């Protein structure tokens, strides 16, 4: 298998050649002015060419890959992240085995014509510290990040990446971009990543796999660098929640963070990567690293409801619903969190209850007692127990609320206040940057105020 890369006026095109698999060139395209003004195109091409093609050799079961680009600077880091992510990605897929995938990934021979080339981004003195680039998805995390930054006086440049594999969802996001400009005066920039098609199991007619989710996070960093240089924005804001760093007991006994690529450790490593590739001129921040799922939901919809109205949180390709598929744990938990916050989920786009008995499998609370070392499931169950108690306090009804009422006594006011302080609060110290510190102060004040009001 040969990976060939060719520069274009908006990015580069990548093709796969060889007897096992041939793929016509696919492009990654930036706005012309953004790409043309980026000073280190060759470096970015080398890094992305490898990061975007880690999966095809596994899908094609091909043992050797020849690249026509130099070895990437972060070759070992990419491979280590891929390996650490595998156990979690195969967790829900019975036909995939972590050990088999690890063995196959390690066995692939990868050949480059030259050693890594050092980054050569020139130093500049015209950076604007109040500008921040945000990889944007219309999920609750990136919406809260943008809203918080703007509230604190920062100018935000949201960048939406069109991976070409979710056309219905992308079409809906395009409409939301237009609304965002009209209603909140926020302009989204776009990156088109056709190369993602080379790793999509549905496009290739391959059994389901989630391996392509690893390199997406590298793209979230690497594809932001041209926007940083073009807009003179020295910060990239990631949107990684606290519970992604908590350990989960995976199949075959692995104990790893729930989402390794979105853990605090990996986020810090991506910051070091941005620092090196930009000649110490661009850094990574994460405003949400101390917040759990319930806390983020409440902050977004209680403090920034205009932003919350744009929220999309799940896969829209398999449903005719505009915002919620009504089939996944994200929808189930969002529905519950609205009720727990005293809000009507149906006013936020839901069209039927997510608390019927046949949906209990979408909640962690009904999955049995987790193992003591499984801090992720313990945390998620605690959030849901608090949310069900608050929903009941607000008069919500449903099969699952009735079931809990029969088996679990209501939390006392004191216990509910303790749970509130435990789960609707900062779970970890914020990062050292000014926007992270400012956000932590705001979040602590707002969540404490909510706790006092609900206790009265």
C-alpha positions in Angstrom: 0.0 0.0 0.0 1.4 3.4 -1.0 0.3 6.7 0.3 0.9 9.6 -2.1 0.3 13.3 -1.2 0.1 16.3 -3.5 -0.2 19.9 -2.5 -3.2 22.0 -3.7 -4.1 25.6 -3.4 -6.3 24.9 -0.3 -4.5 22.0 1.4 -3.5 18.7 0.0 -4.8 15.6 -1.8 -4.0 12.1 -0.6 -4.3 8.9 -2.6 -3.8 5.2 -1.8 -2.2 3.0 -4.4 -1.1 -0.6 -4.6 -2.4 -4.1 -5.5 -4.5 -4.5 -2.3 -6.4 -1.2 -2.5 -6.6 1.8 -4.8 -8.4 5.0 -3.8 -8.8 8.1 -5.9 -7.3 11.3 -4.4 -9.3 12.7 -1.5 -8.6 16.3 -0.3 -8.4 18.2 2.9 -9.4 21.8 2.1 -9.1 25.0 4.1 -10.4 28.4 3.1 -7.9 29.6 0.5 -6.8 32.6 2.4 -6.2 30.6 5.6 -4.1 27.9 3.9 -2.1 30.4 1.8 -1.1 32.4 4.8 0.1 29.4 6.8 3.9 29.5 6.9 4.7 25.8 7.5 2.5 23.9 5.0 4.9 21.0 4.5 5.1 20.3 8.3 1.3 20.2 8.6 0.9 18.0 5.5 3.5 15.5 6.8 1.7 15.2 10.2 -1.8 15.0 8.8 -0.9 12.6 6.0 0.1 10.0 8.6 -2.5 10.8 11.3 -5.3 10.5 8.7 -4.1 7.1 7.4 -3.5 5.0 10.5 -6.8 3.1 10.0 -6.7 2.0 6.2 -4.0 -0.6 6.7 -6.1 -2.3 9.3 -9.2 -2.2 7.3 -7.4 -3.6 4.2 -5.4 -6.0 6.4 -2.3 -4.8 4.6 1.0 -5.4 6.3 3.2 -2.7 4.7 2.6 1.0 4.0 5.0 3.2 2.0 4.6 7.0 2.4 6.1 9.6 0.1 6.3 12.2 3.0 8.9 12.3 5.7 8.3 10.5 9.0 6.0 12.8 11.1 7.5 14.6 14.0 5.0 13.0 16.4 5.1 9.5 14.9 5.5 7.7 18.3 2.9 9.8 20.0 0.3 9.0 17.3 0.9 5.3 17.6 0.8 5.3 21.4 -2.5 7.2 21.4 -3.9 4.7 18.9 -2.9 1.7 21.0 -4.2 3.3 24.3 -7.6 4.0 22.6 -8.3 0.6 21.2 -9.8 -1.1 24.2 -12.4 1.5 24.6 -13.3 1.7 20.9 -13.9 -2.1 20.7 -15.9 -2.2 23.9 -19.4 -2.2 22.3 -18.4 -4.3 19.2 -18.5 -8.0 19.9 -16.8 -8.8 16.6 -13.7 -6.8 17.4 -11.0 -7.9 19.8 -8.6 -5.5 21.4 -5.6 -7.9 21.5 -6.1 -8.8 17.8 -6.2 -5.2 16.8 -3.2 -4.3 18.9 -1.2 -7.1 17.3 -2.2 -6.2 13.8 -1.5 -2.5 14.4 1.9 -3.2 15.8 2.7 -5.5 12.9 2.2 -2.9 10.2 5.4 -1.9 8.5 5.5 1.9 7.9 8.2 3.3 5.7 9.1 6.9 5.1 11.7 8.3 2.6 13.2 10.7 5.1 13.5 11.4 8.8 11.2 13.9 10.6 11.7 17.5 9.4 11.8 20.0 12.3 9.0 22.6 12.3 10.0 26.0 10.9 7.1 28.3 11.8 8.6 31.8 11.9 8.2 33.9 15.1 5.7 36.7 14.9 4.9 39.6 17.2 1.4 40.5 16.2 -0.6 37.8 18.1 -3.9 38.9 19.6 -4.2 37.3 23.0 -8.0 37.8 23.1 -8.6 35.6 20.1 -9.3 31.9 20.5 -9.8 29.2 17.9 -12.4 26.5 18.8 -12.9 23.2 17.0 -16.7 23.3 16.8 -19.4 20.6 16.6 -22.6 22.1 17.9 -22.4 19.7 20.9 -23.0 21.1 24.4 -19.3 21.1 25.2 -18.1 23.4 22.3 -21.2 25.6 22.7 -20.5 26.1 26.4 -16.8 26.8 25.6 -17.7 29.5 23.0 -20.4 31.1 25.2 -18.0 31.3 28.2 -15.2 32.7 26.2 -17.4 35.4 24.7 -18.9 36.2 28.1 -15.3 36.7 29.3 -14.5 39.1 26.5 -12.7 36.8 24.1 -13.2 36.8 20.3 -13.9 33.3 19.2 -13.2 31.7 15.8 -15.3 28.5 15.6 -14.1 25.9 13.0 -16.4 23.2 11.8 -14.9 20.1 10.2 -16.9 18.5 7.5 -15.7 14.8 7.4 -18.0 14.0 4.5 -19.3 10.8 6.1 -22.4 12.3 7.8 -24.1 14.3 5.0 -27.5 14.7 6.7 -25.9 15.9 10.0 -23.6 18.2 8.1 -26.5 19.7 6.1 -28.3 20.5 9.4 -25.2 22.0 10.8 -24.9 24.3 7.7 -28.3 25.6 8.5 -27.4 26.2 12.1 -24.3 28.1 11.0 -26.5 30.5 9.1 -28.7 30.9 12.2 -25.7 31.3 14.4 -24.5 34.2 12.2 -27.9 35.8 12.2 -28.9 35.4 15.8 -25.6 35.5 17.7 -23.3 37.2 15.2 -20.9 34.2 15.2 -19.2 33.2 12.0 -18.1 29.6 11.5 -15.2 28.7 9.4 -15.0 25.3 7.7 -12.5 22.6 6.9 -13.6 19.9 4.4 -11.8 16.6 5.2 -12.6 14.1 2.4 -9.7 11.9 3.5 -11.9 10.7 6.4 -13.7 8.7 3.7 -10.7 6.4 3.5 -11.2 5.3 7.1 -15.0 5.0 7.1 -16.3 1.4 7.5 -19.6 2.2 5.9 -18.1 3.8 2.8 -15.7 0.8 2.5 -18.3 -1.9 3.2 -16.4 -3.1 6.2 -17.9 -4.4 9.5 -18.5 -1.6 12.0 -15.4 -0.2 13.6 -14.7 3.0 15.6 -11.0 3.1 15.1 -11.3 6.3 13.0 -12.4 8.2 16.1 -8.7 8.3 17.3 -7.3 10.5 14.6 -10.2 12.9 14.6 -8.7 14.4 17.7 -5.4 14.9 16.0 -7.2 16.7 13.2 -9.0 18.9 15.8 -5.5 20.2 16.8 -3.6 20.1 13.5 -6.3 21.6 11.4 -6.7 24.6 13.8 -3.1 25.7 13.4 -3.6 27.5 10.0 -6.5 29.4 11.6 -4.4 30.4 14.5 -1.7 31.9 12.3 -4.2 33.5 9.9 -6.3 35.2 12.7 -3.2 35.7 15.0 -5.0 33.7 17.7 -2.5 32.1 20.1 -5.0 29.7 21.7 -6.9 26.6 20.7 -9.8 25.7 23.1 -10.5 22.0 23.4 -13.8 20.8 24.9 -13.0 17.7 27.0 -15.1 16.9 30.0 -13.8 15.7 33.4 -15.3 12.2 33.2 -13.4 11.3 30.1 -10.3 11.0 32.3 -11.9 8.6 34.7 -10.9 4.9 34.6 -13.3 2.4 33.0 -13.0 -1.3 33.3 -13.0 -2.5 29.7 -13.6 -5.8 28.2 -10.7 -8.2 28.8 -9.8 -6.4 32.0 -8.2 -3.2 30.6 -8.3 -0.3 33.1 -8.0 2.9 31.0 -9.6 6.4 30.8 -13.1 6.3 29.4 -11.9 8.3 26.4 -8.2 8.3 26.2 -8.0 10.9 23.5 -10.1 13.4 25.6 -8.4 12.7 28.9 -6.5 15.4 30.8 -3.2 13.6 30.2 -3.7 13.5 26.4 -5.1 17.1 26.3 -1.9 18.2 28.0 0.2 16.2 25.5 -1.7 17.8 22.6 -0.8 21.2 24.1 2.9 20.3 24.0 2.4 19.2 20.4 0.9 22.5 19.5 3.7 24.3 21.3 6.4 22.5 19.3 4.8 22.7 15.9 4.1 26.4 16.3 7.6 27.3 17.6 6.1 28.0 21.1 3.5 30.4 19.8 0.2 28.5 20.1 -1.1 26.8 23.2 -4.1 24.6 24.1 -6.6 25.4 26.8 -9.6 23.4 28.1 -12.3 25.2 30.0 -14.3 22.0 30.8 -11.7 19.8 32.3 -13.2 20.1 35.8 -16.8 19.7 34.8 -19.0 16.6 34.5 -21.8 15.9 32.1 -24.6 17.2 34.3 -22.8 20.4 35.3 -22.0 21.2 31.6 -25.7 20.7 30.7 -26.9 23.0 33.5 -24.4 25.7 32.8 -25.2 25.8 29.1 -29.0 25.7 29.3 -29.3 27.8 32.5 -26.7 30.5 31.9 -26.6 30.5 28.1 -30.0 29.3 26.8 -29.6 31.2 23.5 -26.5 29.0 22.8 -28.2 25.9 24.1 -30.9 26.2 21.4 -28.2 25.2 18.8 -27.3 22.0 20.5 -26.9 18.8 18.6 -25.7 15.8 20.6 -26.1 12.6 18.6 -25.9 10.8 15.3 -28.5 12.1 12.9 -27.9 9.9 9.9 -30.2 7.1 11.1 -33.1 9.2 12.2 -35.5 11.8 10.8 -35.3 13.8 14.0 -33.6 17.3 13.8 -31.8 17.3 17.1 -32.2 14.1 19.2 -32.2 10.5 17.9 -34.1 9.3 21.0 -32.1 6.1 20.9 -28.8 6.8 22.7 -27.5 7.5 26.2 -26.7 11.1 25.2 -30.4 11.7 24.5 -31.5 9.8 27.5 -29.3 11.7 29.9 -30.1 15.1 28.3 -33.8 14.4 28.7 -33.2 13.6 32.4 -31.0 16.6 33.0 -33.6 19.0 31.6 -36.2 17.6 34.0 -33.7 17.8 36.8 -33.1 21.4 36.1 -36.9 22.2 36.1 -37.0 22.6 32.3 -39.4 21.0 29.8 -37.4 18.6 27.5 -40.2 18.9 24.9 -39.5 22.6 24.6 -35.9 21.7 23.6 -36.8 19.4 20.7 -37.7 16.0 22.3 -40.9 14.5 21.0 -41.4 11.6 23.4 -40.3 10.6 26.9 -36.9 9.0 27.5 -38.0 7.6 30.8 -40.1 4.6 29.7 -39.1 1.1 31.0 -37.7 -0.1 27.7 -35.1 2.7 27.8 -33.5 1.9 31.1 -30.5 0.4 29.3 -29.6 3.9 28.2 -28.8 4.9 31.8 -25.8 3.9 33.8 -27.8 3.8 37.0 -29.7 0.6 36.0 -26.6 -1.3 34.9 -25.8 -2.8 38.3 -23.0 -2.1 40.8 -19.7 -1.2 39.1 -16.4 -2.5 40.3 -14.6 -0.3 42.9 -11.9 0.6 40.4 -14.4 1.7 37.7 -14.4 5.4 38.7 -16.2 6.3 35.4 -19.3 4.2 36.0 -19.4 5.2 39.6 -19.4 8.9 38.7 -22.0 8.6 36.0 -24.3 6.6 38.3 -23.9 9.3 41.0 -24.8 12.0 38.5 -27.9 10.1 37.4 -29.0 9.4 40.9 -28.9 13.1 41.8 -30.7 14.0 38.5 -33.5 11.5 39.1 -34.0 12.9 42.6 -34.1 16.5 41.4 -36.4 15.5 38.5 -38.8 13.9 41.1 -38.6 17.0 43.2 -39.6 19.1 40.1 -42.7 16.8 39.6 -41.4 14.7 36.7 -43.1 11.4 36.1 -42.2 8.3 34.1 -41.7 4.5 34.4 -38.1 4.8 35.5 -38.9 7.4 38.1 -41.7 5.2 39.4 -39.3 2.2 39.5 -36.7 4.1 41.5 -39.4 5.4 43.8 -40.3 1.8 44.7 -36.8 0.6 45.3 -34.9 3.7 46.4 -36.1 6.1 49.1 -36.0 9.8 48.1 -32.8 11.6 49.0 -33.1 13.8 52.1 -32.6 17.5 51.6 -29.2 17.2 53.3 -28.2 14.2 51.1 -29.4 16.0 48.0 -27.3 19.0 48.9 -24.3 16.8 49.5 -24.8 15.2 46.1 -25.3 18.6 44.5 -22.0 19.8 45.9 -20.3 16.5 44.8 -21.5 16.4 41.2 -22.5 19.9 40.3 -19.2 21.5 41.1 -15.6 21.6 39.8 -14.1 18.1 40.0 -10.5 19.2 39.3 -8.3 22.3 39.4 -8.4 24.4 36.2 -5.5 24.9 34.0 -3.1 27.8 34.5 -4.2 30.0 31.6 -6.2 33.2 32.2 -9.3 32.0 30.3 -9.3 28.6 32.2 -9.0 30.4 35.5 -11.7 32.9 34.6 -14.1 30.1 33.5 -13.5 28.1 36.7 -14.4 31.2 38.8 -17.6 31.7 36.8 -18.6 28.0 36.9 -18.0 27.7 40.6 -20.1 30.8 41.4 -23.0 29.8 39.1 -23.2 26.2 40.3 -23.0 27.2 43.9 -25.9 29.6 43.3 -28.0 26.9 41.7 -27.3 24.7 44.8 -28.4 27.4 47.2 -31.6 28.1 45.2 -32.6 24.4 45.0 -32.0 24.0 48.7 -34.3 26.8 49.7 
